[in-house]
Amino acid sequence: MPKAANAKDRVNDAFSRLESMVDDRLRAERARSDELVQRLGKLEQQHEELKKVAIEVEGRLERAMEYIRSLLAADQR
């Protein structure tokens, strides 16, 4: 019976190590996931800010083009 008990202890130790490895991996993946969520939030915020800037620039360009057109039209008169 001691061989069976020894084998059982070895199997239990192996399972324990495996559980520990899985737990470590899960912690690492959760930390990585949390980091990615934070990065995604920052990127989404930056995207929204860039969209606002793009809209503002587009409006300014349209006004500048209209001004240039009016100058050209006045020059042609």
N, C-alpha and C positions, 0 to 999 in steps of 0.2 A: 503493500500500500504506500510506502514512502515514495516510490517512484511516481505513483499517480498524484500524490499530494504535491510533489515537487513540480511535476508537469503542470498541474493546475495553478500553482503559484506563478510559474513562468508565464502561462497564458494570461493570468490576471495582470501581471506586471506589463506584459506586452499591450494588453488592452488599455491599461492605465496610461502608458506612454503614448499610445495612439490617440486616446482622448485628449491628452495634454497637447499633442501636436495639432489636432483639429481645433481645439479651443484657441491656441495661439494663432493659427491661420485665420480663424473667424474674427478674432480681435484685430488682426492686421488688415483684413479685408474691410471690416467696419470702419476702421480709421481711414483707410483709403477712400472708401465710399463717402464718408463725411467730408473729406478734403475735396473730392470731386464735386459734391453738392455745393460746397462753398465757392469753388472756382466757377461752377456753372452760374451761380447767383451773381457773382461779380461780372461774368461775361454778359449775362442778360442785361444787367444794369448798364454796362458800357455800350451794349448794342442800342439800348433805348436812347442813351445820351447821344450816340453817333447819329441815330435817326433824326433827332431833334436838330442837331447841327446841320445835317444834310438838307433838311427842310428849310432851315434858315438860309443856308447858302444858296439853295435853289431859288428862293424868293428874291434874294439880293441880286442874283444873276439875271433873273427875269426883269427886275426893275432896271438894272444896268443896260440890258439889251433894249428895253423900251426907250430908255433915255437916249441911247445911241441912235435908235431908229428915228426918234423925234429930231435929233440933231441933223441926221442925214436928210430927213424930209424938209427941214427948214433950209438946209443948204441948197436943196434942189429948187427951191422957190425962187 
